[in-house]
Amino acid sequence: MNRCLPTAAAILFAAFCLAPVAANAAIGVDPAQGFVPGQLLVKFAGAPAARTVALPARIGVREAAAAIRADPRVEYAAPNYIATASVAAEEPVATIPNDPGPISGPPGPPGGWVLKQWNFLPWEGVATPLLPLSPGGIDAVGAWKNLEEAGRPGGEGITVAVLDTGIAYRARGANFHRSPDFSAGQFVPGYDFIDDDRLPLDENGHGTHVAGTIAEKTNNGIGVTGLAYNAKLMPVRVLNRRGEGFASDIAKGIRFAIAHRAQVINMSFNFECGE
């Protein structure tokens, strides 16, 4: 042990050796602090990843992090911050898709997606009855045309990892059904870092909404449109049914997505301001 270490850091090193946190440990959340009480993420030089460490009761999280950062063997020490799902926007080829609008509610006219997805519309050019202009639009129709000309229609050949609350990508029992605007073949295997299994099913809805905006089927006469409608989706569950997730699980999800060759990682969540 480095005798120059402050007392708090010495206690923390002992805790690190004796009390690593189990992957599925049920830890209470302190929303006022924005991080898990009694835990610290510590990355030692040469280690492949940080470890989640349980702290002694008398050592504060910020105190322990500040003390242990002084040791040259430590690359970083930080609280296990808590992320929450971002507020959902409206859900979402070189031709104007015929998707009628929302799946639920009264059926809309062919092309009714335009009324819901103003953010997909062109922001300049010449408006038409079927495709008006939108000051806030990203011109998805123009992007679709460019992708077709590049031989990558709808983002074909790209895998997008969606780190979120999971995705309604398959049926299971009476409680889980695949979203009707997804096809079974557009998913690659993912992982559930909340329940620690290979079934990252959505128990909240946010992840399915985000995945739909990214890549739900387009020009199929169902629902609305996906921006990269031919991309593969990799469901990676890092947020629980309340839409909350720990930084430690999010880090595992990022490493999983990279190891399994996702070209894009989408994370529609946020930490508290200033963290």
Backbone as numpy.savetxt, mean C-alpha at the origin, in Angstrom:
# Nx Ny Nz CAx CAy CAz Cx Cy Cz
30.33 -5.26 25.66 29.49 -4.07 25.66 30.36 -2.83 25.66
30.00 -1.87 24.87 30.73 -0.60 24.82 30.47 0.17 26.11
31.53 0.39 26.90 31.34 1.05 28.18 30.97 2.52 28.04
31.16 3.08 26.85 30.81 4.49 26.64 29.33 4.68 26.36
28.62 3.59 26.17 27.19 3.71 25.90 26.47 4.34 27.08
25.51 5.25 26.82 24.66 5.73 27.91 23.89 4.56 28.52
23.45 4.75 29.77 22.75 3.69 30.48 21.53 3.19 29.70
20.75 4.12 29.12 19.55 3.72 28.38 19.91 2.82 27.22
21.03 3.13 26.55 21.42 2.31 25.41 21.87 0.93 25.87
22.58 0.86 27.00 23.01 -0.42 27.52 21.82 -1.29 27.86
20.81 -0.71 28.48 19.59 -1.45 28.80 18.91 -1.93 27.53
18.93 -1.07 26.51 18.29 -1.43 25.25 19.00 -2.60 24.59
20.34 -2.61 24.62 21.06 -3.73 24.03 20.70 -5.03 24.73
20.56 -4.98 26.04 20.14 -6.18 26.77 18.75 -6.60 26.34
17.87 -5.63 26.18 16.51 -5.93 25.73 16.53 -6.52 24.33
17.42 -5.99 23.49 17.49 -6.48 22.11 17.86 -7.96 22.09
18.79 -8.34 22.94 19.23 -9.73 22.97 18.18 -10.65 23.57
17.36 -10.12 24.47 16.48 -10.99 25.24 15.03 -10.96 24.79
14.58 -9.85 24.19 13.14 -9.71 23.98 12.78 -9.18 22.60
13.14 -9.89 21.53 12.63 -9.49 20.22 11.12 -9.67 20.16
10.44 -8.84 19.39 8.99 -8.90 19.32 8.57 -9.93 18.28
7.65 -10.78 18.65 7.13 -11.76 17.70 6.43 -11.07 16.55
6.47 -11.69 15.37 5.90 -11.05 14.18 4.42 -10.79 14.33
3.72 -11.65 15.05 2.26 -11.50 15.17 1.86 -10.99 16.55
2.79 -10.37 17.26 2.48 -9.88 18.60 1.39 -8.82 18.54
0.43 -8.90 19.44 -0.63 -7.89 19.51 -0.14 -6.73 20.37
0.15 -5.62 19.73 0.70 -4.46 20.42 -0.32 -3.33 20.37
-0.57 -2.70 21.50 -1.50 -1.58 21.52 -0.95 -0.38 20.78
-1.83 0.45 20.30 -1.46 1.63 19.53 -1.78 2.88 20.32
-0.87 3.82 20.33 -1.11 5.11 20.98 -1.28 6.15 19.89
-2.52 6.49 19.50 -2.72 7.41 18.37 -2.17 8.80 18.64
-2.04 9.18 19.90 -1.51 10.51 20.19 -0.04 10.61 19.82
0.68 9.49 19.91 2.10 9.51 19.60 2.39 9.15 18.15
1.54 8.36 17.54 1.77 7.96 16.16 2.77 6.84 16.01
3.15 6.17 17.12 4.02 5.02 17.01 3.65 4.02 18.09
4.16 2.78 17.94 3.83 1.70 18.86 4.60 1.92 20.17
3.92 2.02 21.30 4.64 2.19 22.56 5.41 0.93 22.93
6.59 1.11 23.53 7.36 -0.03 23.99 8.09 -0.79 22.91
8.22 -0.21 21.72 8.93 -0.88 20.63 9.91 0.09 19.98
10.96 -0.49 19.40 11.94 0.29 18.66 12.40 -0.55 17.47
12.64 0.08 16.35 13.23 -0.58 15.19 14.73 -0.28 15.18
15.55 -1.32 15.23 17.00 -1.16 15.31 17.65 -1.90 14.15
18.49 -1.20 13.41 19.24 -1.79 12.29 20.72 -1.71 12.63
21.34 -2.89 12.81 22.77 -2.97 13.07 23.55 -3.05 11.77
24.74 -2.50 11.76 25.60 -2.56 10.59 25.81 -4.01 10.17
25.63 -4.29 8.89 25.82 -5.64 8.38 24.59 -6.51 8.44
23.57 -6.13 9.20 22.34 -6.92 9.27 21.50 -6.67 8.02
20.77 -7.68 7.53 19.98 -7.50 6.31 18.80 -6.57 6.49
18.30 -6.43 7.72 17.13 -5.59 7.95 17.07 -5.21 9.42
16.21 -4.26 9.71 16.01 -3.86 11.11 15.24 -4.93 11.86
15.43 -4.96 13.18 14.66 -5.85 14.03 13.76 -5.02 14.94
12.60 -5.58 15.24 11.68 -4.93 16.17 12.01 -5.40 17.58
12.27 -4.43 18.46 12.75 -4.73 19.80 11.76 -4.24 20.84
11.47 -5.07 21.84 10.64 -4.66 22.96 11.51 -3.95 24.00
11.06 -2.80 24.48 11.82 -2.00 25.43 11.38 -2.29 26.87
12.30 -2.17 27.81 11.91 -2.26 29.22 10.90 -1.17 29.56
10.08 -1.43 30.55 8.98 -0.52 30.87 9.47 0.87 31.24
10.64 0.98 31.83 11.09 2.28 32.31 11.85 3.09 31.26
11.97 2.56 30.05 12.69 3.27 28.99 11.69 3.78 27.95
11.70 5.08 27.69 10.82 5.66 26.69 11.34 5.40 25.29
10.43 5.39 24.33 10.79 5.08 22.94 11.76 6.11 22.39
11.41 7.38 22.50 12.28 8.43 21.94 13.62 8.48 22.68
13.58 8.28 23.99 14.81 8.28 24.79 15.73 7.17 24.33
15.18 5.96 24.17 15.99 4.81 23.76 16.55 5.02 22.36
15.74 5.54 21.44 16.21 5.75 20.07 17.38 6.74 20.05
17.24 7.83 20.80 18.30 8.84 20.82 19.58 8.28 21.42
19.47 7.46 22.45 20.66 6.93 23.12 21.40 5.93 22.24
20.65 5.03 21.62 21.32 3.94 20.89 21.90 4.41 19.56
21.41 5.53 19.02 21.96 6.04 17.76 23.43 6.44 17.90
23.88 6.69 19.12 25.26 7.11 19.34 26.26 5.98 19.15
25.77 4.74 19.13 26.68 3.62 19.01 27.05 3.39 17.55
28.34 3.27 17.21 28.73 3.12 15.80 28.26 1.81 15.17
27.86 0.82 15.97 27.36 -0.43 15.41 25.94 -0.31 14.90
25.28 0.79 15.20 23.88 0.98 14.85 23.75 1.89 13.63
23.12 1.39 12.57 22.87 2.23 11.40 21.70 3.18 11.65
20.65 2.68 12.29 19.56 3.57 12.69 18.73 2.91 13.78
18.08 3.75 14.55 17.13 3.32 15.58 15.98 4.30 15.54
14.77 3.78 15.42 13.61 4.66 15.25 12.38 4.03 15.87
11.40 4.87 16.26 10.11 4.31 16.70 9.46 3.51 15.58
8.59 2.60 15.93 7.82 1.82 14.95 6.56 2.63 14.63
6.72 3.56 13.69 5.64 4.49 13.37 4.43 3.77 12.77
3.26 4.38 12.93 1.99 3.81 12.49 1.47 4.60 11.29
1.19 3.88 10.22 0.59 4.51 9.04 -0.90 4.25 9.02
-1.65 5.15 8.40 -3.09 4.96 8.20 -3.42 5.15 6.73
-4.41 4.42 6.26 -4.81 4.49 4.86 -5.19 5.91 4.49
-4.72 6.34 3.33 -5.06 7.68 2.86 -6.53 7.74 2.47
-7.10 8.94 2.54 -8.50 9.12 2.17 -8.68 8.72 0.71
-9.68 7.89 0.45 -9.88 7.37 -0.90 -10.46 8.43 -1.80
-9.91 8.53 -3.02 -10.47 9.41 -4.04 -11.50 8.63 -4.83
-12.10 9.25 -5.84 -13.06 8.55 -6.67 -12.36 7.42 -7.43
-13.04 6.25 -7.46 -12.44 5.13 -8.18 -12.33 5.42 -9.68
-11.36 4.77 -9.92 -11.45 4.76 -11.32 -12.23 3.51 -11.66
-9.01 1.38 -25.47 -8.30 2.14 -24.82 -7.74 3.28 -25.50
-7.04 3.39 -26.13 -6.88 4.61 -26.92 -8.25 5.04 -27.42
-9.25 4.15 -27.33 -10.63 4.53 -27.57 -11.25 4.92 -26.24
-12.42 5.52 -26.27 -13.10 5.90 -25.04 -13.79 4.66 -24.48
-13.41 4.20 -23.29 -13.97 2.94 -22.75 -15.48 3.02 -22.56
-16.12 1.85 -22.60 -17.58 1.78 -22.47 -18.03 1.50 -21.05
-17.10 1.51 -20.08 -17.47 1.20 -18.70 -18.58 2.15 -18.24
-19.65 1.60 -17.67 -20.84 2.42 -17.45 -20.81 3.30 -16.22
-19.95 3.03 -15.27 -19.96 3.81 -14.04 -19.89 2.88 -12.84
-20.47 3.27 -11.71 -20.37 2.45 -10.50 -20.98 1.06 -10.68
-20.39 0.08 -10.00 -20.95 -1.27 -10.04 -22.27 -1.32 -9.28
-22.33 -0.63 -8.14 -23.55 -0.60 -7.34 -24.38 0.63 -7.72
-25.65 0.59 -7.43 -26.53 1.71 -7.74 -27.14 1.58 -9.12
-27.91 2.59 -9.54 -28.55 2.54 -10.85 -27.52 2.43 -11.96
-27.77 1.62 -12.98 -26.80 1.50 -14.07 -26.66 2.80 -14.82
-25.43 3.13 -15.15 -25.18 4.35 -15.92 -25.11 4.05 -17.40
-25.03 5.07 -18.21 -24.93 4.86 -19.66 -23.54 4.35 -20.02
-23.38 3.70 -21.18 -22.04 3.33 -21.64 -21.14 4.56 -21.66
-19.97 4.43 -21.11 -19.10 5.60 -20.98 -19.40 6.44 -19.77
-20.27 5.93 -18.87 -20.63 6.70 -17.69 -19.49 6.90 -16.71
-18.37 6.17 -16.91 -17.19 6.37 -16.06 -16.71 7.82 -16.10
-16.96 8.50 -17.23 -16.51 9.89 -17.38 -17.09 10.78 -16.29
-18.34 10.49 -15.87 -18.99 11.31 -14.85 -18.36 11.11 -13.48
-17.76 9.94 -13.26 -17.15 9.65 -11.97 -15.65 9.94 -11.95
-15.00 9.76 -13.09 -13.54 9.83 -13.14 -13.07 11.07 -13.92
-13.54 12.21 -13.47 -13.12 13.46 -14.10 -11.60 13.62 -14.07
-10.95 13.02 -13.05 -9.50 13.14 -12.93 -8.75 12.36 -14.00
-9.44 11.49 -14.75 -8.82 10.75 -15.85 -8.94 11.50 -17.19
-9.66 12.60 -17.22 -9.97 13.28 -18.47 -8.83 14.19 -18.92
-8.82 14.58 -20.22 -7.83 15.55 -20.69 -8.05 16.91 -20.04
-6.96 17.65 -19.86 -7.09 18.99 -19.27 -6.97 20.08 -20.33
-6.59 19.71 -21.56 -6.54 20.69 -22.64 -6.88 19.99 -23.94
-7.10 20.75 -24.98 -7.47 20.21 -26.28 -8.88 20.62 -26.65
-9.56 19.75 -27.37 -10.91 20.04 -27.85 -11.88 19.09 -27.15
-12.83 19.65 -26.44 -13.83 18.83 -25.76 -14.80 18.23 -26.75
-15.30 17.02 -26.42 -16.32 16.38 -27.23 -17.46 15.97 -26.29
-18.63 15.64 -26.83 -19.73 15.21 -25.95 -19.38 13.98 -25.12
-18.57 13.08 -25.69 -18.21 11.87 -24.97 -17.02 12.07 -24.05
-16.16 13.03 -24.36 -14.93 13.22 -23.59 -14.71 14.71 -23.32
-15.34 15.23 -22.28 -15.15 16.64 -21.94 -13.75 16.89 -21.36
-13.41 18.13 -21.18 -12.14 18.51 -20.57 -12.31 18.67 -19.07
-11.22 18.47 -18.34 -11.26 18.63 -16.89 -10.01 19.39 -16.45
-10.17 20.50 -15.72 -8.99 21.26 -15.26 -8.05 20.44 -14.39
-8.59 19.41 -13.73 -7.74 18.59 -12.86 -7.38 17.25 -13.46
-7.63 17.06 -14.74 -7.44 15.74 -15.35 -5.99 15.45 -15.69
-5.67 14.15 -15.80 -4.31 13.71 -16.14 -4.23 13.19 -17.58
-5.33 13.26 -18.33 -5.40 12.79 -19.71 -5.02 11.32 -19.81
-5.76 10.48 -19.10 -5.53 9.04 -19.17 -5.72 8.52 -20.58
-6.68 9.08 -21.32 -6.94 8.61 -22.68 -5.71 8.84 -23.56
-5.05 9.99 -23.40 -3.81 10.24 -24.14 -2.70 9.29 -23.73
-2.63 8.98 -22.43 -1.61 8.04 -21.95 -1.87 6.65 -22.50
-3.14 6.23 -22.54 -3.48 4.93 -23.10 -3.03 4.84 -24.56
-3.23 5.92 -25.31 -2.82 5.94 -26.72 -1.30 5.79 -26.84
-0.56 6.50 -25.99 0.90 6.38 -26.03 1.35 4.96 -25.71
0.69 4.31 -24.73 1.07 2.96 -24.37 0.78 1.98 -25.50
-0.33 2.18 -26.19 -0.63 1.31 -27.32 0.43 1.45 -28.41
0.84 2.69 -28.68 1.85 2.92 -29.71 3.19 2.32 -29.31
3.44 2.22 -27.99 4.69 1.64 -27.50 4.61 0.12 -27.37
3.47 -0.46 -27.71 3.31 -1.91 -27.60 3.09 -2.39 -26.19
2.67 -1.48 -25.30 2.41 -1.83 -23.90 1.00 -1.39 -23.52
-0.02 -1.85 -24.22 -1.36 -1.33 -23.95 -1.78 -1.54 -22.50
-2.22 -0.48 -21.87 -2.69 -0.58 -20.50 -1.64 -0.98 -19.49
-0.36 -0.73 -19.77 0.69 -1.11 -18.82 1.01 -2.58 -18.86
0.74 -3.24 -19.99 0.97 -4.68 -20.11 2.43 -5.03 -19.83
2.65 -6.11 -19.06 4.00 -6.55 -18.74 4.57 -5.96 -17.47
3.81 -5.11 -16.79 4.27 -4.46 -15.57 3.53 -5.05 -14.37
4.25 -5.28 -13.28 3.64 -5.74 -12.03 3.67 -4.62 -11.01
2.52 -4.30 -10.45 2.39 -3.26 -9.44 2.06 -3.92 -8.10
2.93 -3.73 -7.12 2.65 -4.20 -5.76 1.82 -3.15 -5.05
0.69 -3.57 -4.50 -0.20 -2.65 -3.78 -0.07 -2.97 -2.29
0.68 -2.13 -1.57 0.84 -2.28 -0.13 -0.29 -1.54 0.54
-1.23 -2.28 1.12 -2.44 -1.64 1.62 -3.16 -2.61 2.55
-4.50 -2.56 2.55 -5.31 -3.41 3.42 -5.60 -4.78 2.79
-4.94 -5.09 1.68 -5.24 -6.28 0.91 -6.08 -5.93 -0.30
-6.45 -6.93 -1.08 -7.27 -6.74 -2.27 -8.30 -7.86 -2.33
-9.50 -7.54 -2.82 -10.52 -8.57 -3.06 -10.19 -9.28 -4.36
-9.15 -10.11 -4.32 -8.62 -10.72 -5.54 -9.10 -12.14 -5.76
-9.77 -12.74 -4.76 -10.26 -14.10 -4.91 -11.38 -14.33 -3.91
-12.18 -15.37 -4.18 -13.25 -15.75 -3.26 -12.70 -16.70 -2.21
-13.29 -16.59 -1.01 -12.93 -17.53 0.06 -14.07 -17.58 1.06
-14.70 -18.74 1.17 -15.81 -18.90 2.09 -16.98 -17.99 1.75
-17.76 -17.65 2.77 -18.95 -16.82 2.56 -18.65 -15.33 2.66
-17.47 -14.97 3.18 -17.21 -13.56 3.48 -16.34 -12.85 2.47
-15.66 -13.58 1.59 -14.75 -12.94 0.65 -15.14 -13.30 -0.78
-15.26 -12.29 -1.62 -15.60 -12.47 -3.03 -14.66 -11.61 -3.86
-14.28 -12.10 -5.02 -13.45 -11.30 -5.90 -14.26 -10.14 -6.47
-13.67 -8.96 -6.49 -14.34 -7.82 -7.11 -14.65 -8.15 -8.56
-15.87 -7.89 -9.04 -16.25 -8.31 -10.39 -15.52 -7.57 -11.49
-14.81 -6.47 -11.17 -14.08 -5.75 -12.21 -12.60 -6.14 -12.24
-12.25 -7.21 -11.54 -10.93 -7.82 -11.64 -11.08 -9.20 -12.29
-10.02 -9.67 -12.95 -10.01 -11.05 -13.42 -9.00 -11.83 -12.59
-9.25 -13.13 -12.45 -8.38 -13.95 -11.62 -6.96 -13.97 -12.15
-6.80 -13.86 -13.47 -5.48 -13.97 -14.07 -4.62 -12.73 -13.97
-5.14 -11.65 -13.42 -4.33 -10.43 -13.39 -3.56 -10.26 -12.08
-3.58 -11.27 -11.20 -2.88 -11.18 -9.93 -1.69 -12.13 -9.90
-0.63 -11.68 -9.24 0.52 -12.53 -8.94 0.53 -12.77 -7.43
1.19 -13.81 -6.95 1.15 -14.10 -5.51 1.66 -12.94 -4.66
0.96 -12.70 -3.55 1.36 -11.67 -2.61 1.53 -12.25 -1.22
1.39 -11.39 -0.20 1.57 -11.87 1.16 0.81 -10.97 2.13
0.38 -11.57 3.24 -0.33 -10.86 4.30 0.60 -10.74 5.50
1.13 -9.53 5.73 2.03 -9.32 6.86 1.28 -8.94 8.14
-0.05 -8.88 8.08 -0.84 -8.68 9.29 -1.14 -10.03 9.93
-1.65 -10.98 9.14 -1.96 -12.32 9.65 -0.83 -13.32 9.40
0.23 -12.88 8.73 1.39 -13.72 8.45 0.99 -14.99 7.70
0.33 -14.79 6.55 0.00 -15.92 5.69 0.00 -15.44 4.24
-0.36 -16.33 3.33 -0.30 -16.02 1.90 -1.66 -15.66 1.32
-2.58 -15.17 2.16 -3.92 -14.79 1.70 -4.18 -13.33 2.05
-3.63 -12.39 1.29 -3.79 -10.97 1.61 -5.16 -10.42 1.17
-6.22 -10.98 1.75 -7.58 -10.55 1.41 -7.93 -9.27 2.17
-8.77 -8.47 1.56 -9.10 -7.13 2.07 -10.22 -7.21 3.10
-9.94 -6.76 4.32 -10.96 -6.70 5.37 -11.41 -5.27 5.65
-11.01 -4.34 4.80 -11.34 -2.93 5.00 -12.00 -2.31 3.78
-11.48 -2.56 2.59 -12.02 -2.00 1.36 -11.10 -1.00 0.70
-10.23 -0.36 1.47 -9.36 0.67 0.91 -8.40 0.10 -0.13
-7.78 -1.04 0.18 -6.82 -1.62 -0.75 -7.45 -2.03 -2.07
-8.68 -2.56 -2.01 -9.39 -2.93 -3.23 -9.71 -1.69 -4.06
-10.11 -0.62 -3.39 -10.38 0.64 -4.09 -9.13 1.15 -4.80
-8.02 1.16 -4.09 -6.76 1.63 -4.68 -6.35 0.75 -5.85
-6.44 -0.58 -5.66 -6.08 -1.50 -6.72 -6.96 -1.31 -7.95
-8.24 -0.99 -7.72 -9.14 -0.73 -8.83 -8.74 0.51 -9.61
-8.38 1.56 -8.91 -7.92 2.78 -9.58 -6.69 2.48 -10.44
-5.84 1.60 -9.95 -4.62 1.26 -10.68 -4.94 0.37 -11.89
-5.69 -0.71 -11.69 -5.71 -1.73 -12.75 -6.99 -2.53 -12.85
-8.14 -2.00 -12.44 -9.34 -2.79 -12.73 -9.59 -2.80 -14.23
-10.33 -3.77 -14.69 -10.52 -3.98 -16.11 -11.23 -2.79 -16.76
-10.82 -2.50 -17.99 -11.33 -1.33 -18.72 -11.91 -1.76 -20.05
-12.95 -1.06 -20.46 -13.66 -1.35 -21.71 -14.30 -2.73 -21.69
-14.79 -3.10 -20.50 -15.43 -4.42 -20.37 -16.91 -4.28 -19.99
-17.45 -3.07 -20.01 -18.85 -2.88 -19.70 -19.20 -3.04 -18.25
-18.20 -3.02 -17.34 -18.44 -3.19 -15.90 -17.77 -2.05 -15.15
-18.48 -1.44 -14.23 -17.88 -0.47 -13.32 -17.21 0.69 -14.02
-16.04 1.09 -13.50 -15.30 2.21 -14.07 -13.99 1.69 -14.66
-13.01 2.57 -14.82 -11.80 2.20 -15.55 -10.58 2.20 -14.64
-9.59 1.35 -14.98 -8.31 1.33 -14.29 -7.26 2.03 -15.14
-6.36 2.74 -14.50 -5.37 3.52 -15.24 -4.41 2.61 -16.00
-3.91 1.56 -15.35 -3.00 0.60 -16.00 -3.73 -0.73 -16.10
-4.74 -0.78 -16.95 -5.74 -1.85 -16.92 -5.22 -3.22 -17.32
-4.03 -3.29 -17.92 -3.44 -4.59 -18.26 -2.27 -4.98 -17.37
-2.00 -4.20 -16.35 -0.89 -4.51 -15.43 -1.28 -5.66 -14.51
-0.29 -6.38 -14.03 -0.50 -7.39 -13.00 -0.48 -6.70 -11.63
-1.26 -7.23 -10.69 -1.32 -6.69 -9.34 -0.78 -7.70 -8.34
0.03 -7.20 -7.41 0.57 -8.03 -6.34 0.00 -7.51 -5.02
-0.95 -8.24 -4.41 -1.53 -7.76 -3.15 -0.59 -8.03 -1.97
-0.24 -6.98 -1.25 0.64 -7.09 -0.08 -0.06 -6.37 1.07
-0.55 -7.15 2.03 -1.34 -6.57 3.13 -0.43 -6.12 4.26
-0.40 -4.81 4.47 0.41 -4.22 5.55 -0.43 -3.33 6.46
-1.71 -3.16 6.15 -2.63 -2.39 6.98 -3.75 -3.32 7.45
-4.19 -3.17 8.70 -5.20 -4.07 9.25 -6.61 -3.62 8.86
-7.61 -4.26 9.44 -9.00 -3.96 9.05 -9.43 -2.55 9.41
-8.68 -1.89 10.29 -8.94 -0.47 10.61 -8.17 0.48 9.71
-7.38 -0.08 8.79 -6.57 0.77 7.90 -5.31 1.28 8.56
-4.81 0.58 9.60 -3.61 0.99 10.31 -2.52 -0.06 10.12
-1.27 0.40 10.05 -0.16 -0.53 9.89 1.12 0.01 10.47
1.96 -0.90 10.95 3.22 -0.51 11.58 4.32 -0.35 10.52
5.24 0.54 10.79 6.38 0.74 9.88 7.16 -0.56 9.68
7.25 -1.38 10.71 8.00 -2.64 10.60 7.36 -3.57 9.57
6.02 -3.66 9.55 5.35 -4.51 8.56 5.43 -3.90 7.17
5.35 -2.58 7.10 5.47 -1.91 5.80 6.84 -2.16 5.20
7.89 -2.12 6.03 9.24 -2.40 5.54 9.33 -3.82 5.00
8.72 -4.78 5.71 8.71 -6.16 5.22 7.99 -6.25 3.88
6.89 -5.51 3.74 6.15 -5.52 2.49 6.95 -4.96 1.33
7.71 -3.90 1.58 8.55 -3.32 0.53 9.61 -4.33 0.09
10.26 -4.98 1.06 11.29 -5.96 0.72 10.69 -7.15 -0.04
9.47 -7.56 0.35 8.80 -8.66 -0.35 8.55 -8.28 -1.81
8.03 -7.07 -2.03 7.71 -6.64 -3.40 8.96 -6.59 -4.27
10.05 -6.09 -3.71 11.30 -6.02 -4.47 11.82 -7.42 -4.77
11.80 -8.28 -3.77 12.31 -9.64 -3.95 11.50 -10.42 -4.98
10.22 -10.07 -5.14 9.36 -10.79 -6.07 9.12 -10.01 -7.35
10.03 -9.08 -7.63 10.16 -8.44 -8.95 8.99 -7.53 -9.33
8.41 -6.85 -8.37 7.45 -5.81 -8.72 8.21 -4.61 -9.28
7.73 -4.05 -10.39 8.39 -2.86 -10.96 7.89 -1.57 -10.33
6.70 -1.61 -9.76 6.10 -0.43 -9.13 5.55 -0.84 -7.77
5.74 0.01 -6.77 5.15 -0.20 -5.44 4.24 0.98 -5.14
2.96 0.70 -4.90 2.02 1.76 -4.56 1.71 1.69 -3.06
1.84 2.84 -2.38 1.55 2.92 -0.95 0.67 4.14 -0.70
-0.63 3.93 -0.64 -1.58 5.02 -0.42 -1.93 5.11 1.05
-0.93 5.44 1.86 -1.15 5.66 3.29 -0.18 6.73 3.74
-0.34 7.19 4.93 0.50 8.28 5.43 0.74 8.13 6.92
1.85 8.70 7.35 2.16 8.78 8.77 1.77 10.16 9.28
1.79 10.34 10.60 1.46 11.65 11.15 2.43 12.70 10.63
1.95 13.93 10.50 2.79 15.01 10.04 3.99 15.18 10.98
5.16 15.34 10.40 6.36 15.55 11.20 7.08 14.29 11.60
6.48 13.13 11.33 7.12 11.86 11.71 7.91 11.32 10.52
